[in-house]
Amino acid sequence: MLQIKELITPVDCIVTENTTLVEAIDLMNKKKWNLLPVSDVGRKLVGVFTRSSLFQMVLDENPLTTPIKKYIKAQVETLPINTPYEKIELIVKNSQVGTGVVIDDKEHVVGILTKTDMVMSLLQTSQELKTLKTLKRTLETALDHAYDGIVMTDEKKNIQMVSPPLLELFNLQLEAVLYHPVAKVLPELQLDNVYQSETAEVSEFLEINGIKYIVHRIPIQENGRIIGAIGKVVFRQLNEVSELFKKLQKAENKASFYHQQFQKSESARFTWDHLLTVDPYMDKLKKSAAKAAKGRSTILIRGESGTGKELFAQAIHNSSARNTGKFIVVNCAAIPEDLLESEFFGYDEGAFTGARQKGKLGKFDLANGGTLFLDEVGDMSLSLQAKLLRVLQEREFYRVGGTVRIQVDVRIIAATNRNLEEMVQEGLFREDLYYRLNVISLNVPPLRNRLYDTNHLIGRFMIELNQILGTSITGIEDRARGAMLDYAWPGNVRELRNVMERAMTFAENGKIRLEDLPDYLVKQVSVVEPSLNVSLVENAELEAIKKALVQVQGNKVKAARLLGISRSGLYEKIKKYKLPT
């Protein structure tokens, strides 16, 4: 705040009653003052000689050598040097006098204060306040548009400013953070450290929801003491910030890839924890499959492509008594028919032209004591179906070109996306093999019938893919989420994961937007605009009602029964969502 001594015009000359008219005119001309403070011999104020006094002396035709004594005005507006700024402002606003005289505690003249000085000071103060407000707005704007997370704390370690990206990263609301102790709401940042160390520091690599980040901790000092701190959380495209991190991550990913490829055909990596679901039917199916895993029976897993049939197969193997044995995969649709038999059973030396000299072990040999997973079993030829049936019945086989019976202990888990019953009717699949495989049948539903799983998987894939891609995606905008929830997902979970990978790669502002999704997906759905203010729960409810109505061909009684609500309740919701009646 401005002080009075910064506002006054200092008086560096002495004017007394004996000062002449010419001397007064000369002083007023040089100083550009409207009045002259007049002091006695002890330098105490006795009055003022004003410009109007000067004019009057001239009109009275006084000689220039005439003393100003008779024209001095005794009534003077005085201001003590220690007068508060607010009181000065009030006096100047209400006073009819254009200039006041400032005196010290001994009533000596120290300066004059004009209304012009006061107005200029007010303008200056206003400008300073405006500058501060502009600076504050600039800081707030910078925080709002900061690429990474920023948090500022005061002397008491309470948060004073925080950027939206940081709130998104830690999934916090502004009101739960602002003016709260940083150690309580954001303990991960360890911003308290710099209050003790008084030096800036950088954290190790940290991780939240699959997103790697580092924290720059910077103390704010004034006159040798800590008055606050700044925490800068770098997480967006962190691999661009640290070349070393990129190289390490690339090396780790490469090593992991080769390790997975080496073990893929001989080990099961997935367990029940990897089958992500919040769907009641899926949860029940997992429990049934876990029970079936304890036995020795053949299991047939059915479902559309991309629903996770192999994940079920691997989880079954890992929770069975054969989990120490190998898990061997045969994709019956990917191997040419003329090679499929040798893949299954192997071959002896010289079995056919081009065969290895020492022969080759087949998948049944490799799976001995473990599990053989027959993927796309519905695409197997009839001749191979017969040989597979023999192995299942007698648990023995001959290698191609061989004469020795090979006995094996293998559990079969088969999977198909085809309708085996129709294939049996059409003579494309052996009925006896069908019954051999269909001892325990598990039906994995498509994603379009697991509405709540779509939203659940979006969040889980986001965490997983942030780690794999090195991205820093913290969320998904409502329109994009609405489009994904409304889409039918013909490619099921596999397609959803692929779409998430694409969207996270293209997302630029930390959140997946509608334009980050594939065009074919956006065109096939009716996107709910933000103005409709439809929440995620309402969207899920709407989709459930639509699905039920379609399933029962519009029968409201049956639809209400399926949804577990009253018929009147259903009609209210149909009216609410403006569905056709």
Secondary structure, DSSP 8 states (H G I E B T S, - for coil): ---GGGTSEE--S-B-TT-BHHHHHHHHHHHT-SEEEEE-TTSBEEEEEEHHHHHHHHHTT--TT-BSGGG-B----EEETT--HHHHHHHHHH-S-SEEEEE-TT-BEEEEEEHHHHHHHHHHHHHHHHHHHHHHHHHHHHHHT-SSEEEEE-TTSBEEEE-HHHHHHTT--GGGTTTSBHHHH-GGG-TTHHHHH-S-EE---EEETTEEEEEEEEEEEETTEEEEEEEEEE-TTHHHH-HHHHHHHHHHHHHHHHHHHHHTTT-----GGGS----HHHHHHHHHHHHHHTS---EEEE--TTS-HHHHHHHHHHTSTTTTS-EEEEETTTS-HHHHHHHHHEE-TTSSTT--TT-EE-HHHHTTTSEEEEETGGGS-HHHHHHHHHHHHHSEEE-BT--SEEE---EEEEEESS-HHHHHHTTSS-HHHHHHHTTEEEE---GGG-HHHHHHHHHHHHHHHHHHH-----EE-HHHHHHHHHS--TTHHHHHHHHHHHHHHH--SSEE-GGGS-HHHHHTS----GGG---HHHHHHHHHHHHHHHHTTT-HHHHHHHHTS-HHHHHHHHHHTT---
